[in-house]
Amino acid sequence: MQLFYGFQNAVLLVIGVVAFGAEIFAFVDALRHPERAYLAAGKRTRTFWLVILGVAVGIGFVTMFNPLNLFGLLAIVGAAVYLTDVRPALRQVRGIGGSSSRW
Protein backbone atom coordinates (compact mmCIF):
# COMPACT_ATOMS: atom_id res chain seq x y z
CA MET A 1 0.00 0.00 0.00
CA GLN A 2 2.89 2.33 0.70
CA LEU A 3 4.09 1.85 -2.88
CA PHE A 4 0.69 3.02 -4.14
CA TYR A 5 0.84 6.18 -2.03
CA GLY A 6 4.35 6.90 -3.23
CA PHE A 7 3.22 6.53 -6.84
CA GLN A 8 0.18 8.72 -6.19
CA ASN A 9 2.37 11.44 -4.66
CA ALA A 10 4.74 11.29 -7.63
CA VAL A 11 1.86 11.68 -10.08
CA LEU A 12 0.49 14.65 -8.11
CA LEU A 13 3.93 16.25 -8.09
CA VAL A 14 4.24 15.86 -11.87
CA ILE A 15 0.79 17.41 -12.34
CA GLY A 16 1.74 20.24 -9.99
CA VAL A 17 5.02 20.97 -11.76
CA VAL A 18 3.36 20.96 -15.18
CA ALA A 19 0.58 23.26 -13.94
CA PHE A 20 3.12 25.58 -12.32
CA GLY A 21 5.12 25.67 -15.55
CA ALA A 22 1.99 26.58 -17.52
CA GLU A 23 1.17 29.35 -15.05
CA ILE A 24 4.68 30.79 -15.29
CA PHE A 25 4.58 30.58 -19.09
CA ALA A 26 1.24 32.39 -19.18
CA PHE A 27 2.50 35.13 -16.85
CA VAL A 28 5.69 35.72 -18.85
CA ASP A 29 3.72 35.72 -22.10
CA ALA A 30 1.29 38.29 -20.67
CA LEU A 31 4.26 40.52 -19.82
CA ARG A 32 5.47 40.42 -23.44
CA HIS A 33 2.36 42.01 -24.97
CA PRO A 34 1.73 45.77 -24.75
CA GLU A 35 -1.45 47.24 -23.26
CA ARG A 36 -2.72 48.38 -26.66
CA ALA A 37 -2.72 44.78 -27.94
CA TYR A 38 -5.15 43.78 -25.19
CA LEU A 39 -7.43 46.66 -26.07
CA ALA A 40 -7.23 45.93 -29.81
CA ALA A 41 -8.08 42.27 -29.17
CA GLY A 42 -11.13 43.26 -27.13
CA LYS A 43 -9.84 41.55 -23.99
CA ARG A 44 -9.46 42.76 -20.41
CA THR A 45 -6.54 45.03 -19.61
CA ARG A 46 -2.94 43.92 -19.31
CA THR A 47 -2.95 44.79 -15.62
CA PHE A 48 -6.00 42.58 -15.03
CA TRP A 49 -4.32 39.57 -16.63
CA LEU A 50 -1.00 40.21 -14.89
CA VAL A 51 -2.76 40.27 -11.52
CA ILE A 52 -4.76 37.11 -12.29
CA LEU A 53 -1.71 35.26 -13.58
CA GLY A 54 0.56 36.56 -10.81
CA VAL A 55 -1.86 35.23 -8.21
CA ALA A 56 -2.06 31.97 -10.18
CA VAL A 57 1.74 31.63 -10.09
CA GLY A 58 1.78 32.24 -6.33
CA ILE A 59 -0.99 29.73 -5.71
CA GLY A 60 0.64 27.26 -8.11
CA PHE A 61 3.88 27.45 -6.14
CA VAL A 62 2.12 26.89 -2.82
CA THR A 63 -0.05 24.03 -4.11
CA MET A 64 2.61 22.32 -6.20
CA PHE A 65 2.49 19.13 -4.10
CA ASN A 66 -1.33 19.06 -4.10
CA PRO A 67 -2.52 20.83 -7.27
CA LEU A 68 -5.99 19.27 -7.26
CA ASN A 69 -7.38 21.29 -4.36
CA LEU A 70 -9.78 24.18 -4.97
CA PHE A 71 -7.14 26.93 -5.09
CA GLY A 72 -4.81 24.91 -7.29
CA LEU A 73 -7.63 24.26 -9.74
CA LEU A 74 -8.54 27.95 -9.81
CA ALA A 75 -4.93 28.84 -10.62
CA ILE A 76 -4.86 26.29 -13.44
CA VAL A 77 -8.16 27.62 -14.81
CA GLY A 78 -6.86 31.21 -14.81
CA ALA A 79 -3.77 30.22 -16.77
CA ALA A 80 -5.81 27.99 -19.11
CA VAL A 81 -8.25 30.80 -19.94
CA TYR A 82 -5.37 33.11 -20.77
CA LEU A 83 -3.55 30.51 -22.87
CA THR A 84 -6.61 29.34 -24.83
CA ASP A 85 -8.55 32.59 -25.28
CA VAL A 86 -6.48 35.71 -24.66
CA ARG A 87 -3.08 34.62 -25.99
CA PRO A 88 -4.34 33.57 -29.45
CA ALA A 89 -6.26 36.86 -29.78
CA LEU A 90 -3.19 38.87 -28.81
CA ARG A 91 -1.00 36.95 -31.25
CA GLN A 92 -3.53 37.50 -34.04
CA VAL A 93 -3.75 41.25 -33.36
CA ARG A 94 0.02 41.58 -33.30
CA GLY A 95 0.53 39.39 -36.37
CA ILE A 96 2.62 36.82 -34.50
CA GLY A 97 2.52 33.16 -35.43
CA GLY A 98 1.46 31.17 -38.42
CA SER A 99 -2.15 32.10 -38.96
CA SER A 100 -1.70 31.60 -42.69
CA SER A 101 -1.67 27.82 -42.84
CA ARG A 102 -1.30 26.07 -46.15
CA TRP A 103 -3.66 23.18 -46.86
C-alpha positions as a Markdown table, in Angstrom:
| # | Residue | x | y | z |
|---|---|---|---|---|
| 1 | Met | 0.0 | 0.0 | 0.0 |
| 2 | Gln | 2.9 | 2.3 | 0.7 |
| 3 | Leu | 4.1 | 1.8 | -2.9 |
| 4 | Phe | 0.7 | 3.0 | -4.1 |
| 5 | Tyr | 0.8 | 6.2 | -2.0 |
| 6 | Gly | 4.4 | 6.9 | -3.2 |
| 7 | Phe | 3.2 | 6.5 | -6.8 |
| 8 | Gln | 0.2 | 8.7 | -6.2 |
| 9 | Asn | 2.4 | 11.4 | -4.7 |
| 10 | Ala | 4.7 | 11.3 | -7.6 |
| 11 | Val | 1.9 | 11.7 | -10.1 |
| 12 | Leu | 0.5 | 14.7 | -8.1 |
| 13 | Leu | 3.9 | 16.3 | -8.1 |
| 14 | Val | 4.2 | 15.9 | -11.9 |
| 15 | Ile | 0.8 | 17.4 | -12.3 |
| 16 | Gly | 1.7 | 20.2 | -10.0 |
| 17 | Val | 5.0 | 21.0 | -11.8 |
| 18 | Val | 3.4 | 21.0 | -15.2 |
| 19 | Ala | 0.6 | 23.3 | -13.9 |
| 20 | Phe | 3.1 | 25.6 | -12.3 |
| 21 | Gly | 5.1 | 25.7 | -15.5 |
| 22 | Ala | 2.0 | 26.6 | -17.5 |
| 23 | Glu | 1.2 | 29.3 | -15.0 |
| 24 | Ile | 4.7 | 30.8 | -15.3 |
| 25 | Phe | 4.6 | 30.6 | -19.1 |
| 26 | Ala | 1.2 | 32.4 | -19.2 |
| 27 | Phe | 2.5 | 35.1 | -16.8 |
| 28 | Val | 5.7 | 35.7 | -18.9 |
| 29 | Asp | 3.7 | 35.7 | -22.1 |
| 30 | Ala | 1.3 | 38.3 | -20.7 |
| 31 | Leu | 4.3 | 40.5 | -19.8 |
| 32 | Arg | 5.5 | 40.4 | -23.4 |
| 33 | His | 2.4 | 42.0 | -25.0 |
| 34 | Pro | 1.7 | 45.8 | -24.7 |
| 35 | Glu | -1.5 | 47.2 | -23.3 |
| 36 | Arg | -2.7 | 48.4 | -26.7 |
| 37 | Ala | -2.7 | 44.8 | -27.9 |
| 38 | Tyr | -5.1 | 43.8 | -25.2 |
| 39 | Leu | -7.4 | 46.7 | -26.1 |
| 40 | Ala | -7.2 | 45.9 | -29.8 |
| 41 | Ala | -8.1 | 42.3 | -29.2 |
| 42 | Gly | -11.1 | 43.3 | -27.1 |
| 43 | Lys | -9.8 | 41.5 | -24.0 |
| 44 | Arg | -9.5 | 42.8 | -20.4 |
| 45 | Thr | -6.5 | 45.0 | -19.6 |
| 46 | Arg | -2.9 | 43.9 | -19.3 |
| 47 | Thr | -3.0 | 44.8 | -15.6 |
| 48 | Phe | -6.0 | 42.6 | -15.0 |
| 49 | Trp | -4.3 | 39.6 | -16.6 |
| 50 | Leu | -1.0 | 40.2 | -14.9 |
| 51 | Val | -2.8 | 40.3 | -11.5 |
| 52 | Ile | -4.8 | 37.1 | -12.3 |
| 53 | Leu | -1.7 | 35.3 | -13.6 |
| 54 | Gly | 0.6 | 36.6 | -10.8 |
| 55 | Val | -1.9 | 35.2 | -8.2 |
| 56 | Ala | -2.1 | 32.0 | -10.2 |
| 57 | Val | 1.7 | 31.6 | -10.1 |
| 58 | Gly | 1.8 | 32.2 | -6.3 |
| 59 | Ile | -1.0 | 29.7 | -5.7 |
| 60 | Gly | 0.6 | 27.3 | -8.1 |
| 61 | Phe | 3.9 | 27.5 | -6.1 |
| 62 | Val | 2.1 | 26.9 | -2.8 |
| 63 | Thr | 0.0 | 24.0 | -4.1 |
| 64 | Met | 2.6 | 22.3 | -6.2 |
| 65 | Phe | 2.5 | 19.1 | -4.1 |
| 66 | Asn | -1.3 | 19.1 | -4.1 |
| 67 | Pro | -2.5 | 20.8 | -7.3 |
| 68 | Leu | -6.0 | 19.3 | -7.3 |
| 69 | Asn | -7.4 | 21.3 | -4.4 |
| 70 | Leu | -9.8 | 24.2 | -5.0 |
| 71 | Phe | -7.1 | 26.9 | -5.1 |
| 72 | Gly | -4.8 | 24.9 | -7.3 |
| 73 | Leu | -7.6 | 24.3 | -9.7 |
| 74 | Leu | -8.5 | 28.0 | -9.8 |
| 75 | Ala | -4.9 | 28.8 | -10.6 |
| 76 | Ile | -4.9 | 26.3 | -13.4 |
| 77 | Val | -8.2 | 27.6 | -14.8 |
| 78 | Gly | -6.9 | 31.2 | -14.8 |
| 79 | Ala | -3.8 | 30.2 | -16.8 |
| 80 | Ala | -5.8 | 28.0 | -19.1 |
| 81 | Val | -8.2 | 30.8 | -19.9 |
| 82 | Tyr | -5.4 | 33.1 | -20.8 |
| 83 | Leu | -3.6 | 30.5 | -22.9 |
| 84 | Thr | -6.6 | 29.3 | -24.8 |
| 85 | Asp | -8.5 | 32.6 | -25.3 |
| 86 | Val | -6.5 | 35.7 | -24.7 |
| 87 | Arg | -3.1 | 34.6 | -26.0 |
| 88 | Pro | -4.3 | 33.6 | -29.4 |
| 89 | Ala | -6.3 | 36.9 | -29.8 |
| 90 | Leu | -3.2 | 38.9 | -28.8 |
| 91 | Arg | -1.0 | 37.0 | -31.3 |
| 92 | Gln | -3.5 | 37.5 | -34.0 |
| 93 | Val | -3.8 | 41.3 | -33.4 |
| 94 | Arg | 0.0 | 41.6 | -33.3 |
| 95 | Gly | 0.5 | 39.4 | -36.4 |
| 96 | Ile | 2.6 | 36.8 | -34.5 |
| 97 | Gly | 2.5 | 33.2 | -35.4 |
| 98 | Gly | 1.5 | 31.2 | -38.4 |
| 99 | Ser | -2.2 | 32.1 | -39.0 |
| 100 | Ser | -1.7 | 31.6 | -42.7 |
| 101 | Ser | -1.7 | 27.8 | -42.8 |
| 102 | Arg | -1.3 | 26.1 | -46.1 |
| 103 | Trp | -3.7 | 23.2 | -46.9 |
